[in-house]
Amino acid sequence: MIAYVRGVLAHKEPTRAIVEACGVGYELFIPLSTYDSLPPVGRETKLFTSHVVREDGQWLYAFAAEEEREMFEKLTCVSGVGPKLAIAVLSGMTPPELAAAIASCDSKRIAAVKGVGKKTAEKICIELKDKVSALAAFASRLGRPGARQFVKEAALALSALGFSDEAVEKMVSAALEADPKISDTETLVRKSLSGGKK
């Protein structure tokens, strides 16, 4: 499996890019969010990839962030959702927006993406509800490096103390809403246990 491609960006357009690495030009299919993140042609870039093999061919789908690739791979596990539709969904929604919509079963928000029907949106919510974390989505929206990691660690610590997943989600969300500047696991656990009070 090819985990990522690092090299010089030789060509880019909204749906695909070509990255030259060690004399080989890799054609990569991308969502709009990745296109927006690409450097100018001629500069070096690194894209995380998902290698899709089918009877009729092989394709490399690429993403600027690992969370985009993770969400792409989750989407393509949903029955009836192929790589092209998954790319369309990720072109219309960021991974945090999509995770939040799935976690809250907001199929209307997903169906608003061009090419996604009502039934497909409902299927995405049903099949992925247990595979996405609303907390991870919340952490991503904080927009700070390492936020996903310390939120995940805090959630695991609270779970180890015996709190249910639902309780952990409420506690951590309340703490982060009360103090959005929290930036480490210990502080987040302490604030979560105190009900978000400073």
MODELLER restraints for C-alpha pairs under 7 A, 6 or more apart:
rsr = mdl.restraints
at = mdl.atoms
rsr.add(forms.Gaussian(group=physical.xy_distance, feature=features.Distance(at['CA:1:A'], at['CA:51:A']), mean=6.53, stdev=0.5))
rsr.add(forms.Gaussian(group=physical.xy_distance, feature=features.Distance(at['CA:2:A'], at['CA:49:A']), mean=6.44, stdev=0.5))
rsr.add(forms.Gaussian(group=physical.xy_distance, feature=features.Distance(at['CA:2:A'], at['CA:51:A']), mean=6.51, stdev=0.5))
rsr.add(forms.Gaussian(group=physical.xy_distance, feature=features.Distance(at['CA:3:A'], at['CA:48:A']), mean=5.97, stdev=0.5))
rsr.add(forms.Gaussian(group=physical.xy_distance, feature=features.Distance(at['CA:3:A'], at['CA:49:A']), mean=5.35, stdev=0.5))
rsr.add(forms.Gaussian(group=physical.xy_distance, feature=features.Distance(at['CA:3:A'], at['CA:50:A']), mean=6.86, stdev=0.5))
rsr.add(forms.Gaussian(group=physical.xy_distance, feature=features.Distance(at['CA:4:A'], at['CA:46:A']), mean=6.87, stdev=0.5))
rsr.add(forms.Gaussian(group=physical.xy_distance, feature=features.Distance(at['CA:4:A'], at['CA:47:A']), mean=5.48, stdev=0.5))
rsr.add(forms.Gaussian(group=physical.xy_distance, feature=features.Distance(at['CA:4:A'], at['CA:48:A']), mean=4.15, stdev=0.5))
rsr.add(forms.Gaussian(group=physical.xy_distance, feature=features.Distance(at['CA:4:A'], at['CA:49:A']), mean=4.93, stdev=0.5))
rsr.add(forms.Gaussian(group=physical.xy_distance, feature=features.Distance(at['CA:5:A'], at['CA:46:A']), mean=5.65, stdev=0.5))
rsr.add(forms.Gaussian(group=physical.xy_distance, feature=features.Distance(at['CA:5:A'], at['CA:47:A']), mean=5.43, stdev=0.5))
rsr.add(forms.Gaussian(group=physical.xy_distance, feature=features.Distance(at['CA:5:A'], at['CA:48:A']), mean=6.55, stdev=0.5))
rsr.add(forms.Gaussian(group=physical.xy_distance, feature=features.Distance(at['CA:6:A'], at['CA:21:A']), mean=6.36, stdev=0.5))
rsr.add(forms.Gaussian(group=physical.xy_distance, feature=features.Distance(at['CA:6:A'], at['CA:45:A']), mean=5.70, stdev=0.5))
rsr.add(forms.Gaussian(group=physical.xy_distance, feature=features.Distance(at['CA:6:A'], at['CA:46:A']), mean=4.21, stdev=0.5))
rsr.add(forms.Gaussian(group=physical.xy_distance, feature=features.Distance(at['CA:6:A'], at['CA:47:A']), mean=6.51, stdev=0.5))
rsr.add(forms.Gaussian(group=physical.xy_distance, feature=features.Distance(at['CA:7:A'], at['CA:19:A']), mean=5.75, stdev=0.5))
rsr.add(forms.Gaussian(group=physical.xy_distance, feature=features.Distance(at['CA:7:A'], at['CA:20:A']), mean=5.34, stdev=0.5))
rsr.add(forms.Gaussian(group=physical.xy_distance, feature=features.Distance(at['CA:7:A'], at['CA:21:A']), mean=4.54, stdev=0.5))
rsr.add(forms.Gaussian(group=physical.xy_distance, feature=features.Distance(at['CA:7:A'], at['CA:44:A']), mean=5.24, stdev=0.5))
rsr.add(forms.Gaussian(group=physical.xy_distance, feature=features.Distance(at['CA:7:A'], at['CA:45:A']), mean=5.67, stdev=0.5))
rsr.add(forms.Gaussian(group=physical.xy_distance, feature=features.Distance(at['CA:7:A'], at['CA:46:A']), mean=6.60, stdev=0.5))
rsr.add(forms.Gaussian(group=physical.xy_distance, feature=features.Distance(at['CA:8:A'], at['CA:19:A']), mean=5.49, stdev=0.5))
rsr.add(forms.Gaussian(group=physical.xy_distance, feature=features.Distance(at['CA:8:A'], at['CA:20:A']), mean=5.21, stdev=0.5))
rsr.add(forms.Gaussian(group=physical.xy_distance, feature=features.Distance(at['CA:8:A'], at['CA:21:A']), mean=6.66, stdev=0.5))
rsr.add(forms.Gaussian(group=physical.xy_distance, feature=features.Distance(at['CA:8:A'], at['CA:42:A']), mean=5.76, stdev=0.5))
rsr.add(forms.Gaussian(group=physical.xy_distance, feature=features.Distance(at['CA:8:A'], at['CA:43:A']), mean=5.40, stdev=0.5))
rsr.add(forms.Gaussian(group=physical.xy_distance, feature=features.Distance(at['CA:8:A'], at['CA:44:A']), mean=4.23, stdev=0.5))
rsr.add(forms.Gaussian(group=physical.xy_distance, feature=features.Distance(at['CA:8:A'], at['CA:45:A']), mean=6.10, stdev=0.5))
rsr.add(forms.Gaussian(group=physical.xy_distance, feature=features.Distance(at['CA:9:A'], at['CA:18:A']), mean=6.14, stdev=0.5))
rsr.add(forms.Gaussian(group=physical.xy_distance, feature=features.Distance(at['CA:9:A'], at['CA:19:A']), mean=4.55, stdev=0.5))
rsr.add(forms.Gaussian(group=physical.xy_distance, feature=features.Distance(at['CA:9:A'], at['CA:20:A']), mean=6.39, stdev=0.5))
rsr.add(forms.Gaussian(group=physical.xy_distance, feature=features.Distance(at['CA:9:A'], at['CA:41:A']), mean=5.13, stdev=0.5))
rsr.add(forms.Gaussian(group=physical.xy_distance, feature=features.Distance(at['CA:9:A'], at['CA:42:A']), mean=5.36, stdev=0.5))
rsr.add(forms.Gaussian(group=physical.xy_distance, feature=features.Distance(at['CA:9:A'], at['CA:43:A']), mean=5.75, stdev=0.5))
rsr.add(forms.Gaussian(group=physical.xy_distance, feature=features.Distance(at['CA:9:A'], at['CA:44:A']), mean=5.96, stdev=0.5))
rsr.add(forms.Gaussian(group=physical.xy_distance, feature=features.Distance(at['CA:9:A'], at['CA:45:A']), mean=6.32, stdev=0.5))
rsr.add(forms.Gaussian(group=physical.xy_distance, feature=features.Distance(at['CA:10:A'], at['CA:18:A']), mean=5.43, stdev=0.5))
rsr.add(forms.Gaussian(group=physical.xy_distance, feature=features.Distance(at['CA:10:A'], at['CA:19:A']), mean=5.48, stdev=0.5))
rsr.add(forms.Gaussian(group=physical.xy_distance, feature=features.Distance(at['CA:10:A'], at['CA:20:A']), mean=6.26, stdev=0.5))
rsr.add(forms.Gaussian(group=physical.xy_distance, feature=features.Distance(at['CA:10:A'], at['CA:41:A']), mean=5.62, stdev=0.5))
rsr.add(forms.Gaussian(group=physical.xy_distance, feature=features.Distance(at['CA:10:A'], at['CA:42:A']), mean=5.94, stdev=0.5))
rsr.add(forms.Gaussian(group=physical.xy_distance, feature=features.Distance(at['CA:11:A'], at['CA:17:A']), mean=5.46, stdev=0.5))
rsr.add(forms.Gaussian(group=physical.xy_distance, feature=features.Distance(at['CA:11:A'], at['CA:18:A']), mean=5.02, stdev=0.5))
rsr.add(forms.Gaussian(group=physical.xy_distance, feature=features.Distance(at['CA:11:A'], at['CA:41:A']), mean=6.04, stdev=0.5))
rsr.add(forms.Gaussian(group=physical.xy_distance, feature=features.Distance(at['CA:12:A'], at['CA:18:A']), mean=6.45, stdev=0.5))
rsr.add(forms.Gaussian(group=physical.xy_distance, feature=features.Distance(at['CA:14:A'], at['CA:32:A']), mean=5.70, stdev=0.5))
rsr.add(forms.Gaussian(group=physical.xy_distance, feature=features.Distance(at['CA:14:A'], at['CA:35:A']), mean=5.57, stdev=0.5))
rsr.add(forms.Gaussian(group=physical.xy_distance, feature=features.Distance(at['CA:15:A'], at['CA:29:A']), mean=5.83, stdev=0.5))
rsr.add(forms.Gaussian(group=physical.xy_distance, feature=features.Distance(at['CA:15:A'], at['CA:30:A']), mean=5.21, stdev=0.5))
rsr.add(forms.Gaussian(group=physical.xy_distance, feature=features.Distance(at['CA:15:A'], at['CA:31:A']), mean=6.13, stdev=0.5))
rsr.add(forms.Gaussian(group=physical.xy_distance, feature=features.Distance(at['CA:15:A'], at['CA:32:A']), mean=6.72, stdev=0.5))
rsr.add(forms.Gaussian(group=physical.xy_distance, feature=features.Distance(at['CA:16:A'], at['CA:28:A']), mean=5.48, stdev=0.5))
rsr.add(forms.Gaussian(group=physical.xy_distance, feature=features.Distance(at['CA:16:A'], at['CA:29:A']), mean=4.32, stdev=0.5))
rsr.add(forms.Gaussian(group=physical.xy_distance, feature=features.Distance(at['CA:16:A'], at['CA:30:A']), mean=5.23, stdev=0.5))
rsr.add(forms.Gaussian(group=physical.xy_distance, feature=features.Distance(at['CA:17:A'], at['CA:27:A']), mean=5.98, stdev=0.5))
rsr.add(forms.Gaussian(group=physical.xy_distance, feature=features.Distance(at['CA:17:A'], at['CA:28:A']), mean=5.18, stdev=0.5))
rsr.add(forms.Gaussian(group=physical.xy_distance, feature=features.Distance(at['CA:17:A'], at['CA:29:A']), mean=6.48, stdev=0.5))
rsr.add(forms.Gaussian(group=physical.xy_distance, feature=features.Distance(at['CA:18:A'], at['CA:25:A']), mean=6.03, stdev=0.5))
rsr.add(forms.Gaussian(group=physical.xy_distance, feature=features.Distance(at['CA:18:A'], at['CA:26:A']), mean=5.33, stdev=0.5))
rsr.add(forms.Gaussian(group=physical.xy_distance, feature=features.Distance(at['CA:18:A'], at['CA:27:A']), mean=4.61, stdev=0.5))
rsr.add(forms.Gaussian(group=physical.xy_distance, feature=features.Distance(at['CA:18:A'], at['CA:28:A']), mean=5.97, stdev=0.5))
rsr.add(forms.Gaussian(group=physical.xy_distance, feature=features.Distance(at['CA:19:A'], at['CA:25:A']), mean=5.49, stdev=0.5))
rsr.add(forms.Gaussian(group=physical.xy_distance, feature=features.Distance(at['CA:19:A'], at['CA:26:A']), mean=5.23, stdev=0.5))
rsr.add(forms.Gaussian(group=physical.xy_distance, feature=features.Distance(at['CA:19:A'], at['CA:27:A']), mean=6.83, stdev=0.5))
rsr.add(forms.Gaussian(group=physical.xy_distance, feature=features.Distance(at['CA:20:A'], at['CA:26:A']), mean=6.16, stdev=0.5))
rsr.add(forms.Gaussian(group=physical.xy_distance, feature=features.Distance(at['CA:27:A'], at['CA:60:A']), mean=6.96, stdev=0.5))
rsr.add(forms.Gaussian(group=physical.xy_distance, feature=features.Distance(at['CA:28:A'], at['CA:60:A']), mean=5.17, stdev=0.5))
rsr.add(forms.Gaussian(group=physical.xy_distance, feature=features.Distance(at['CA:28:A'], at['CA:61:A']), mean=5.34, stdev=0.5))
rsr.add(forms.Gaussian(group=physical.xy_distance, feature=features.Distance(at['CA:28:A'], at['CA:62:A']), mean=5.67, stdev=0.5))
rsr.add(forms.Gaussian(group=physical.xy_distance, feature=features.Distance(at['CA:29:A'], at['CA:60:A']), mean=6.30, stdev=0.5))
rsr.add(forms.Gaussian(group=physical.xy_distance, feature=features.Distance(at['CA:29:A'], at['CA:61:A']), mean=4.62, stdev=0.5))
rsr.add(forms.Gaussian(group=physical.xy_distance, feature=features.Distance(at['CA:29:A'], at['CA:62:A']), mean=5.95, stdev=0.5))
rsr.add(forms.Gaussian(group=physical.xy_distance, feature=features.Distance(at['CA:30:A'], at['CA:61:A']), mean=5.87, stdev=0.5))
rsr.add(forms.Gaussian(group=physical.xy_distance, feature=features.Distance(at['CA:30:A'], at['CA:62:A']), mean=5.28, stdev=0.5))
rsr.add(forms.Gaussian(group=physical.xy_distance, feature=features.Distance(at['CA:30:A'], at['CA:63:A']), mean=6.26, stdev=0.5))
rsr.add(forms.Gaussian(group=physical.xy_distance, feature=features.Distance(at['CA:30:A'], at['CA:87:A']), mean=6.92, stdev=0.5))
rsr.add(forms.Gaussian(group=physical.xy_distance, feature=features.Distance(at['CA:31:A'], at['CA:87:A']), mean=5.28, stdev=0.5))
rsr.add(forms.Gaussian(group=physical.xy_distance, feature=features.Distance(at['CA:31:A'], at['CA:88:A']), mean=6.82, stdev=0.5))
rsr.add(forms.Gaussian(group=physical.xy_distance, feature=features.Distance(at['CA:31:A'], at['CA:90:A']), mean=6.05, stdev=0.5))
rsr.add(forms.Gaussian(group=physical.xy_distance, feature=features.Distance(at['CA:31:A'], at['CA:91:A']), mean=4.83, stdev=0.5))
rsr.add(forms.Gaussian(group=physical.xy_distance, feature=features.Distance(at['CA:32:A'], at['CA:91:A']), mean=4.80, stdev=0.5))
rsr.add(forms.Gaussian(group=physical.xy_distance, feature=features.Distance(at['CA:33:A'], at['CA:91:A']), mean=5.93, stdev=0.5))
rsr.add(forms.Gaussian(group=physical.xy_distance, feature=features.Distance(at['CA:34:A'], at['CA:63:A']), mean=5.57, stdev=0.5))
rsr.add(forms.Gaussian(group=physical.xy_distance, feature=features.Distance(at['CA:34:A'], at['CA:64:A']), mean=5.07, stdev=0.5))
rsr.add(forms.Gaussian(group=physical.xy_distance, feature=features.Distance(at['CA:37:A'], at['CA:64:A']), mean=6.62, stdev=0.5))
rsr.add(forms.Gaussian(group=physical.xy_distance, feature=features.Distance(at['CA:39:A'], at['CA:45:A']), mean=6.94, stdev=0.5))
rsr.add(forms.Gaussian(group=physical.xy_distance, feature=features.Distance(at['CA:47:A'], at['CA:62:A']), mean=5.72, stdev=0.5))
rsr.add(forms.Gaussian(group=physical.xy_distance, feature=features.Distance(at['CA:47:A'], at['CA:63:A']), mean=5.37, stdev=0.5))
rsr.add(forms.Gaussian(group=physical.xy_distance, feature=features.Distance(at['CA:47:A'], at['CA:64:A']), mean=5.20, stdev=0.5))
rsr.add(forms.Gaussian(group=physical.xy_distance, feature=features.Distance(at['CA:48:A'], at['CA:62:A']), mean=5.42, stdev=0.5))
rsr.add(forms.Gaussian(group=physical.xy_distance, feature=features.Distance(at['CA:48:A'], at['CA:63:A']), mean=5.12, stdev=0.5))
rsr.add(forms.Gaussian(group=physical.xy_distance, feature=features.Distance(at['CA:48:A'], at['CA:64:A']), mean=6.35, stdev=0.5))
rsr.add(forms.Gaussian(group=physical.xy_distance, feature=features.Distance(at['CA:48:A'], at['CA:65:A']), mean=6.66, stdev=0.5))
rsr.add(forms.Gaussian(group=physical.xy_distance, feature=features.Distance(at['CA:48:A'], at['CA:66:A']), mean=6.18, stdev=0.5))
rsr.add(forms.Gaussian(group=physical.xy_distance, feature=features.Distance(at['CA:48:A'], at['CA:69:A']), mean=6.76, stdev=0.5))
rsr.add(forms.Gaussian(group=physical.xy_distance, feature=features.Distance(at['CA:49:A'], at['CA:60:A']), mean=6.30, stdev=0.5))
rsr.add(forms.Gaussian(group=physical.xy_distance, feature=features.Distance(at['CA:49:A'], at['CA:61:A']), mean=5.49, stdev=0.5))
rsr.add(forms.Gaussian(group=physical.xy_distance, feature=features.Distance(at['CA:49:A'], at['CA:62:A']), mean=4.32, stdev=0.5))
rsr.add(forms.Gaussian(group=physical.xy_distance, feature=features.Distance(at['CA:49:A'], at['CA:63:A']), mean=6.31, stdev=0.5))
rsr.add(forms.Gaussian(group=physical.xy_distance, feature=features.Distance(at['CA:49:A'], at['CA:69:A']), mean=6.89, stdev=0.5))
rsr.add(forms.Gaussian(group=physical.xy_distance, feature=features.Distance(at['CA:50:A'], at['CA:60:A']), mean=5.79, stdev=0.5))
rsr.add(forms.Gaussian(group=physical.xy_distance, feature=features.Distance(at['CA:50:A'], at['CA:61:A']), mean=5.21, stdev=0.5))
rsr.add(forms.Gaussian(group=physical.xy_distance, feature=features.Distance(at['CA:50:A'], at['CA:62:A']), mean=6.40, stdev=0.5))
rsr.add(forms.Gaussian(group=physical.xy_distance, feature=features.Distance(at['CA:50:A'], at['CA:69:A']), mean=6.86, stdev=0.5))
rsr.add(forms.Gaussian(group=physical.xy_distance, feature=features.Distance(at['CA:51:A'], at['CA:59:A']), mean=5.99, stdev=0.5))
rsr.add(forms.Gaussian(group=physical.xy_distance, feature=features.Distance(at['CA:51:A'], at['CA:60:A']), mean=4.74, stdev=0.5))
rsr.add(forms.Gaussian(group=physical.xy_distance, feature=features.Distance(at['CA:51:A'], at['CA:61:A']), mean=6.49, stdev=0.5))
rsr.add(forms.Gaussian(group=physical.xy_distance, feature=features.Distance(at['CA:52:A'], at['CA:58:A']), mean=5.69, stdev=0.5))
rsr.add(forms.Gaussian(group=physical.xy_distance, feature=features.Distance(at['CA:52:A'], at['CA:59:A']), mean=5.26, stdev=0.5))
rsr.add(forms.Gaussian(group=physical.xy_distance, feature=features.Distance(at['CA:52:A'], at['CA:60:A']), mean=6.25, stdev=0.5))
rsr.add(forms.Gaussian(group=physical.xy_distance, feature=features.Distance(at['CA:53:A'], at['CA:59:A']), mean=6.61, stdev=0.5))
rsr.add(forms.Gaussian(group=physical.xy_distance, feature=features.Distance(at['CA:63:A'], at['CA:69:A']), mean=5.90, stdev=0.5))
rsr.add(forms.Gaussian(group=physical.xy_distance, feature=features.Distance(at['CA:67:A'], at['CA:95:A']), mean=6.74, stdev=0.5))
rsr.add(forms.Gaussian(group=physical.xy_distance, feature=features.Distance(at['CA:68:A'], at['CA:95:A']), mean=5.97, stdev=0.5))
rsr.add(forms.Gaussian(group=physical.xy_distance, feature=features.Distance(at['CA:71:A'], at['CA:95:A']), mean=6.44, stdev=0.5))
rsr.add(forms.Gaussian(group=physical.xy_distance, feature=features.Distance(at['CA:72:A'], at['CA:86:A']), mean=5.84, stdev=0.5))
rsr.add(forms.Gaussian(group=physical.xy_distance, feature=features.Distance(at['CA:75:A'], at['CA:81:A']), mean=6.53, stdev=0.5))
rsr.add(forms.Gaussian(group=physical.xy_distance, feature=features.Distance(at['CA:75:A'], at['CA:86:A']), mean=5.80, stdev=0.5))
rsr.add(forms.Gaussian(group=physical.xy_distance, feature=features.Distance(at['CA:76:A'], at['CA:82:A']), mean=5.37, stdev=0.5))
rsr.add(forms.Gaussian(group=physical.xy_distance, feature=features.Distance(at['CA:76:A'], at['CA:83:A']), mean=5.98, stdev=0.5))
rsr.add(forms.Gaussian(group=physical.xy_distance, feature=features.Distance(at['CA:76:A'], at['CA:86:A']), mean=6.34, stdev=0.5))
rsr.add(forms.Gaussian(group=physical.xy_distance, feature=features.Distance(at['CA:78:A'], at['CA:124:A']), mean=6.32, stdev=0.5))
rsr.add(forms.Gaussian(group=physical.xy_distance, feature=features.Distance(at['CA:78:A'], at['CA:127:A']), mean=6.39, stdev=0.5))
rsr.add(forms.Gaussian(group=physical.xy_distance, feature=features.Distance(at['CA:89:A'], at['CA:113:A']), mean=6.23, stdev=0.5))
rsr.add(forms.Gaussian(group=physical.xy_distance, feature=features.Distance(at['CA:92:A'], at['CA:113:A']), mean=5.59, stdev=0.5))
rsr.add(forms.Gaussian(group=physical.xy_distance, feature=features.Distance(at['CA:96:A'], at['CA:137:A']), mean=4.16, stdev=0.5))
rsr.add(forms.Gaussian(group=physical.xy_distance, feature=features.Distance(at['CA:96:A'], at['CA:138:A']), mean=6.97, stdev=0.5))
rsr.add(forms.Gaussian(group=physical.xy_distance, feature=features.Distance(at['CA:96:A'], at['CA:140:A']), mean=6.00, stdev=0.5))
rsr.add(forms.Gaussian(group=physical.xy_distance, feature=features.Distance(at['CA:96:A'], at['CA:141:A']), mean=6.54, stdev=0.5))
rsr.add(forms.Gaussian(group=physical.xy_distance, feature=features.Distance(at['CA:97:A'], at['CA:137:A']), mean=6.98, stdev=0.5))
rsr.add(forms.Gaussian(group=physical.xy_distance, feature=features.Distance(at['CA:99:A'], at['CA:132:A']), mean=5.86, stdev=0.5))
rsr.add(forms.Gaussian(group=physical.xy_distance, feature=features.Distance(at['CA:99:A'], at['CA:133:A']), mean=6.74, stdev=0.5))
rsr.add(forms.Gaussian(group=physical.xy_distance, feature=features.Distance(at['CA:99:A'], at['CA:134:A']), mean=6.26, stdev=0.5))
rsr.add(forms.Gaussian(group=physical.xy_distance, feature=features.Distance(at['CA:99:A'], at['CA:137:A']), mean=5.69, stdev=0.5))
rsr.add(forms.Gaussian(group=physical.xy_distance, feature=features.Distance(at['CA:100:A'], at['CA:134:A']), mean=5.53, stdev=0.5))
rsr.add(forms.Gaussian(group=physical.xy_distance, feature=features.Distance(at['CA:100:A'], at['CA:137:A']), mean=5.91, stdev=0.5))
rsr.add(forms.Gaussian(group=physical.xy_distance, feature=features.Distance(at['CA:101:A'], at['CA:107:A']), mean=6.93, stdev=0.5))
rsr.add(forms.Gaussian(group=physical.xy_distance, feature=features.Distance(at['CA:101:A'], at['CA:109:A']), mean=6.70, stdev=0.5))
rsr.add(forms.Gaussian(group=physical.xy_distance, feature=features.Distance(at['CA:102:A'], at['CA:125:A']), mean=4.74, stdev=0.5))
rsr.add(forms.Gaussian(group=physical.xy_distance, feature=features.Distance(at['CA:102:A'], at['CA:128:A']), mean=6.86, stdev=0.5))
rsr.add(forms.Gaussian(group=physical.xy_distance, feature=features.Distance(at['CA:102:A'], at['CA:129:A']), mean=5.70, stdev=0.5))
rsr.add(forms.Gaussian(group=physical.xy_distance, feature=features.Distance(at['CA:103:A'], at['CA:129:A']), mean=5.52, stdev=0.5))
rsr.add(forms.Gaussian(group=physical.xy_distance, feature=features.Distance(at['CA:103:A'], at['CA:132:A']), mean=6.69, stdev=0.5))
rsr.add(forms.Gaussian(group=physical.xy_distance, feature=features.Distance(at['CA:103:A'], at['CA:133:A']), mean=6.94, stdev=0.5))
rsr.add(forms.Gaussian(group=physical.xy_distance, feature=features.Distance(at['CA:103:A'], at['CA:134:A']), mean=5.69, stdev=0.5))
rsr.add(forms.Gaussian(group=physical.xy_distance, feature=features.Distance(at['CA:105:A'], at['CA:125:A']), mean=5.45, stdev=0.5))
rsr.add(forms.Gaussian(group=physical.xy_distance, feature=features.Distance(at['CA:107:A'], at['CA:121:A']), mean=5.06, stdev=0.5))
rsr.add(forms.Gaussian(group=physical.xy_distance, feature=features.Distance(at['CA:107:A'], at['CA:122:A']), mean=5.21, stdev=0.5))
rsr.add(forms.Gaussian(group=physical.xy_distance, feature=features.Distance(at['CA:107:A'], at['CA:125:A']), mean=6.42, stdev=0.5))
rsr.add(forms.Gaussian(group=physical.xy_distance, feature=features.Distance(at['CA:110:A'], at['CA:121:A']), mean=5.57, stdev=0.5))
rsr.add(forms.Gaussian(group=physical.xy_distance, feature=features.Distance(at['CA:111:A'], at['CA:117:A']), mean=5.49, stdev=0.5))
rsr.add(forms.Gaussian(group=physical.xy_distance, feature=features.Distance(at['CA:111:A'], at['CA:118:A']), mean=5.37, stdev=0.5))
rsr.add(forms.Gaussian(group=physical.xy_distance, feature=features.Distance(at['CA:111:A'], at['CA:121:A']), mean=5.32, stdev=0.5))
rsr.add(forms.Gaussian(group=physical.xy_distance, feature=features.Distance(at['CA:135:A'], at['CA:169:A']), mean=6.29, stdev=0.5))
rsr.add(forms.Gaussian(group=physical.xy_distance, feature=features.Distance(at['CA:136:A'], at['CA:148:A']), mean=5.76, stdev=0.5))
rsr.add(forms.Gaussian(group=physical.xy_distance, feature=features.Distance(at['CA:139:A'], at['CA:147:A']), mean=5.46, stdev=0.5))
rsr.add(forms.Gaussian(group=physical.xy_distance, feature=features.Distance(at['CA:139:A'], at['CA:148:A']), mean=5.07, stdev=0.5))
rsr.add(forms.Gaussian(group=physical.xy_distance, feature=features.Distance(at['CA:139:A'], at['CA:151:A']), mean=6.49, stdev=0.5))
rsr.add(forms.Gaussian(group=physical.xy_distance, feature=features.Distance(at['CA:140:A'], at['CA:147:A']), mean=6.76, stdev=0.5))
rsr.add(forms.Gaussian(group=physical.xy_distance, feature=features.Distance(at['CA:140:A'], at['CA:148:A']), mean=6.14, stdev=0.5))
rsr.add(forms.Gaussian(group=physical.xy_distance, feature=features.Distance(at['CA:147:A'], at['CA:183:A']), mean=6.93, stdev=0.5))
rsr.add(forms.Gaussian(group=physical.xy_distance, feature=features.Distance(at['CA:150:A'], at['CA:184:A']), mean=5.70, stdev=0.5))
rsr.add(forms.Gaussian(group=physical.xy_distance, feature=features.Distance(at['CA:150:A'], at['CA:185:A']), mean=4.81, stdev=0.5))
rsr.add(forms.Gaussian(group=physical.xy_distance, feature=features.Distance(at['CA:151:A'], at['CA:185:A']), mean=6.66, stdev=0.5))
rsr.add(forms.Gaussian(group=physical.xy_distance, feature=features.Distance(at['CA:153:A'], at['CA:185:A']), mean=6.26, stdev=0.5))
rsr.add(forms.Gaussian(group=physical.xy_distance, feature=features.Distance(at['CA:154:A'], at['CA:185:A']), mean=5.25, stdev=0.5))
rsr.add(forms.Gaussian(group=physical.xy_distance, feature=features.Distance(at['CA:154:A'], at['CA:188:A']), mean=6.39, stdev=0.5))
rsr.add(forms.Gaussian(group=physical.xy_distance, feature=features.Distance(at['CA:154:A'], at['CA:189:A']), mean=5.44, stdev=0.5))
rsr.add(forms.Gaussian(group=physical.xy_distance, feature=features.Distance(at['CA:155:A'], at['CA:168:A']), mean=6.12, stdev=0.5))
rsr.add(forms.Gaussian(group=physical.xy_distance, feature=features.Distance(at['CA:158:A'], at['CA:168:A']), mean=6.36, stdev=0.5))
rsr.add(forms.Gaussian(group=physical.xy_distance, feature=features.Distance(at['CA:159:A'], at['CA:165:A']), mean=6.88, stdev=0.5))
rsr.add(forms.Gaussian(group=physical.xy_distance, feature=features.Distance(at['CA:159:A'], at['CA:168:A']), mean=6.82, stdev=0.5))
rsr.add(forms.Gaussian(group=physical.xy_distance, feature=features.Distance(at['CA:171:A'], at['CA:192:A']), mean=5.01, stdev=0.5))
rsr.add(forms.Gaussian(group=physical.xy_distance, feature=features.Distance(at['CA:171:A'], at['CA:195:A']), mean=6.51, stdev=0.5))
rsr.add(forms.Gaussian(group=physical.xy_distance, feature=features.Distance(at['CA:172:A'], at['CA:192:A']), mean=5.30, stdev=0.5))
rsr.add(forms.Gaussian(group=physical.xy_distance, feature=features.Distance(at['CA:174:A'], at['CA:195:A']), mean=6.94, stdev=0.5))
rsr.add(forms.Gaussian(group=physical.xy_distance, feature=features.Distance(at['CA:174:A'], at['CA:196:A']), mean=5.55, stdev=0.5))
rsr.add(forms.Gaussian(group=physical.xy_distance, feature=features.Distance(at['CA:175:A'], at['CA:188:A']), mean=6.82, stdev=0.5))
rsr.add(forms.Gaussian(group=physical.xy_distance, feature=features.Distance(at['CA:175:A'], at['CA:191:A']), mean=5.56, stdev=0.5))
rsr.add(forms.Gaussian(group=physical.xy_distance, feature=features.Distance(at['CA:175:A'], at['CA:192:A']), mean=5.13, stdev=0.5))
rsr.add(forms.Gaussian(group=physical.xy_distance, feature=features.Distance(at['CA:175:A'], at['CA:195:A']), mean=6.59, stdev=0.5))
rsr.add(forms.Gaussian(group=physical.xy_distance, feature=features.Distance(at['CA:175:A'], at['CA:196:A']), mean=3.81, stdev=0.5))
rsr.add(forms.Gaussian(group=physical.xy_distance, feature=features.Distance(at['CA:176:A'], at['CA:182:A']), mean=6.83, stdev=0.5))
rsr.add(forms.Gaussian(group=physical.xy_distance, feature=features.Distance(at['CA:178:A'], at['CA:196:A']), mean=5.68, stdev=0.5))
rsr.add(forms.Gaussian(group=physical.xy_distance, feature=features.Distance(at['CA:182:A'], at['CA:188:A']), mean=6.36, stdev=0.5))
rsr.add(forms.Gaussian(group=physical.xy_distance, feature=features.Distance(at['CA:191:A'], at['CA:197:A']), mean=6.17, stdev=0.5))
rsr.add(forms.Gaussian(group=physical.xy_distance, feature=features.Distance(at['CA:191:A'], at['CA:198:A']), mean=6.92, stdev=0.5))
